[in-house]
């Protein structure tokens, strides 16, 4: 997305779940990304900050590394996090319920949080409500496997139907595996069916989806599953019956 200039640089960002650096991507890779994507006048400061963090090894080191990532790729004007188990800076709010924040945001991130919230529908509404018109909503949720990781795994229809109900534009939709790393772009509903029929669905797969909110503000709408709404193609509808 950064290479395609699709990221709203310099905006206000909201994390539902404060990001930390899990280690599945080496810190050295972040160093390379700083060189590739950071503004020339900021590179030295970012390299210095990353080096200081990794040398100091403070208890919150992984959260600090994630902040360098955000500065490198998003260059946010402000970064707000909601997380009951994050750093002291994170807002301790229960996402099962409507929350009150002082503003709306150019980008809202749900990267592995909503599956841990029992009231996942409220999370989707909160994301909608606090995203500015034209802003981005970035989701990453488990699809298959991830035994007892959270309350939920989501199906591909989840984001197709969510987008259709709320007139979101799907900027990117990816089927992802971590080990080994695999990315498959889902351009249409039927693309996932091809992976299934070829037995190419992994045991611990994820779905990543980037949605753009329409420029005209509108209230959040709860989706009806595409099969029951009658919005599926004949191929997808037939697969709903046979892929069981």
C-alpha positions in Angstrom: 0.0 0.0 0.0 2.9 2.3 0.8 4.4 1.6 -2.6 1.1 2.4 -4.3 0.7 5.7 -2.3 -2.5 4.4 -0.8 -1.6 5.3 2.8 -2.9 8.6 4.2 0.5 9.9 5.6 0.4 12.4 8.4 -3.1 11.5 9.6 -4.6 10.6 12.9 -4.6 6.9 13.6 -6.4 4.6 16.0 -5.3 1.2 17.1 -7.9 -1.2 18.5 -5.3 -3.3 20.3 -1.9 -1.7 20.8 0.6 -3.2 18.3 3.8 -4.8 19.4 6.6 -6.5 17.5 6.0 -10.2 17.7 9.3 -11.2 16.1 7.8 -13.0 13.1 9.5 -10.3 11.0 13.1 -9.6 11.9 14.1 -6.2 13.3 16.7 -6.0 10.5 13.8 -6.0 8.0 12.4 -2.9 9.7 15.8 -1.3 9.3 15.7 -2.0 5.5 12.1 -0.6 5.4 13.3 2.6 7.1 15.9 3.1 4.4 13.3 2.4 1.6 10.2 4.3 2.9 11.2 6.9 5.6 11.7 10.5 4.6 15.4 11.2 4.1 15.4 13.8 6.8 13.9 11.3 9.3 16.0 8.2 8.6 18.9 9.0 10.9 16.5 9.6 13.9 14.6 6.4 13.2 17.7 4.3 12.9 19.0 5.9 16.1 15.7 5.2 17.9 15.5 1.6 16.7 19.1 1.0 17.8 18.5 2.5 21.2 15.3 0.4 21.8 17.0 -2.9 20.9 20.1 -2.1 23.0 18.1 -0.9 26.1 15.8 -4.0 26.1 13.2 -2.3 28.3 10.1 -4.3 29.3 8.0 -2.5 26.7 10.6 -2.9 24.0 8.2 -4.7 21.5 5.6 -1.9 21.8 8.4 0.6 21.2 9.6 -1.2 18.0 6.0 -1.1 16.7 6.0 2.7 17.1 9.0 2.9 14.9 7.1 0.8 12.3 4.2 3.3 12.4 6.5 6.3 12.0 8.2 4.6 9.1 5.2 3.6 7.1 2.4 5.9 8.2 4.1 8.9 9.7 1.0 9.6 11.8 0.3 13.0 13.2 -1.2 11.2 16.2 -1.5 7.6 17.3 -4.1 6.5 19.8 -4.5 3.0 21.1 -7.4 1.3 22.9 -6.1 -1.8 24.8 -6.9 -3.2 28.3 -3.5 -4.9 28.3 -1.3 -2.4 26.4 1.2 0.2 27.6 0.3 2.9 30.1 -0.5 5.2 27.2 -3.3 2.9 25.9 -6.9 3.8 26.7 -8.3 1.1 29.0 -11.8 0.8 27.4 -14.0 -2.3 27.0 -14.7 -2.8 23.3 -17.7 -5.0 24.0 -19.5 -1.7 24.5 -19.7 1.7 22.7 -16.7 3.8 23.6 -16.3 7.6 23.6 -13.3 9.2 22.0 -12.6 12.9 21.3 -12.2 12.6 17.5 -12.5 10.5 14.4 -9.5 9.1 12.6 -8.0 8.8 9.1 -7.1 5.2 9.7 -8.3 2.6 12.2 -6.5 -0.7 12.8 -8.0 -4.0 13.9 -5.0 -6.3 13.6 -5.8 -9.3 15.7 -8.2 -7.7 18.2 -11.8 -8.2 17.2 -11.6 -12.0 17.5 -10.9 -11.5 21.3 -14.0 -9.4 21.8 -17.2 -11.3 22.5 -19.3 -8.5 21.0 -17.5 -8.5 17.7 -20.4 -6.7 16.0 -19.9 -3.7 18.3 -16.2 -3.6 17.4 -17.1 -3.3 13.7 -19.5 -0.5 14.5 -17.0 1.3 16.6 -14.5 1.1 13.8 -17.0 2.5 11.4 -18.1 5.3 13.8 -14.6 6.5 14.5 -13.3 6.4 10.9 -13.5 9.7 9.0 -15.4 9.7 5.7 -12.9 8.5 3.1 -10.7 7.0 5.8 -9.2 3.5 5.9 -10.2 0.5 8.1 -7.5 -2.1 8.3 -8.4 -5.6 9.5 -6.4 -8.7 10.2 -8.3 -11.7 11.7 -7.9 -15.5 11.9 -9.6 -17.6 9.2 -8.7 -21.2 9.9 -7.0 -22.9 12.8 -5.7 -20.7 15.6 -7.1 -23.1 18.2 -8.5 -21.1 21.2 -6.6 -18.0 20.1 -9.8 -16.0 20.5 -13.5 -16.3 20.5 -13.9 -16.2 16.7 -12.4 -17.0 13.3 -14.0 -15.2 10.4 -15.0 -16.5 7.0 -14.2 -14.6 3.7 -17.9 -13.6 3.4 -17.5 -11.5 6.5 -15.7 -8.7 4.8 -17.4 -9.0 1.5 -20.8 -8.6 3.2 -19.6 -5.9 5.6 -18.3 -3.9 2.7 -21.5 -4.3 0.7 -23.8 -3.3 3.6 -21.8 -0.1 4.3 -20.7 0.9 0.8 -17.1 0.4 1.7 -14.5 0.1 -1.1 -12.3 -2.9 -0.7 -8.8 -1.6 -1.3 -7.1 -4.9 -0.6 -8.2 -8.4 0.5 -5.5 -11.0 1.2 -5.5 -14.6 2.2 -2.3 -15.0 4.4 -0.2 -17.7 5.9 2.7 -16.9 8.2 4.8 -20.1 8.0 5.9 -20.3 5.3 4.8 -16.8 4.3 2.1 -16.7 1.7 -0.1 -14.0 0.3 -3.0 -14.5 -2.1 -5.0 -11.5 -3.3 -8.7 -12.1 -3.2 -10.1 -10.0 -6.1 -13.6 -11.6 -5.9 -15.5 -14.0 -3.8 -14.8 -16.9 -6.0 -11.0 -16.7 -5.6 -11.1 -18.4 -2.2 -13.1 -21.3 -3.7 -10.2 -22.0 -6.0 -7.8 -22.3 -3.0 -10.3 -24.7 -1.4 -10.8 -26.9 -4.4 -7.0 -27.2 -4.9 -6.5 -28.0 -1.2 -4.4 -24.9 -0.7 -6.0 -23.6 2.5 -3.5 -23.7 5.4 -4.1 -24.8 9.0 -3.5 -21.4 10.5 -4.6 -18.9 7.8 -5.7 -15.3 8.2 -7.6 -12.7 6.3 -6.4 -9.2 5.9 -8.8 -6.6 4.5 -8.3 -2.9 3.9 -11.6 -1.0 3.5 -12.2 2.6 2.6 -15.2 4.4 4.1 -17.3 6.3 1.6 -16.9 10.1 1.4 -20.5 10.6 2.3 -21.1 9.8 6.0 -23.7 7.2 6.8 -24.7 5.2 9.9 -23.3 1.7 10.3 -25.4 -1.1 8.8 -25.2 -4.7 10.1 -24.8 -7.0 7.0 -26.9 -9.9 6.0 -24.8 -12.9 4.9 -24.4 -12.8 1.1 -25.9 -16.2 0.6 -29.1 -15.2 2.3 -29.1 -11.8 0.8 -29.0 -13.3 -2.6 -25.9 -11.4 -3.7 -23.7 -14.4 -4.5 -22.8 -15.6 -8.0 -24.2 -19.0 -9.0 -20.7 -20.5 -8.5 -20.4 -19.1 -5.0 -23.9 -20.1 -4.0 -23.3 -23.6 -5.2 -20.1 -23.8 -3.3 -22.0 -22.7 -0.1 -23.9 -26.0 -0.5 -21.1 -28.3 -1.5 -18.1 -27.2 0.4 -19.1 -28.7 3.7 
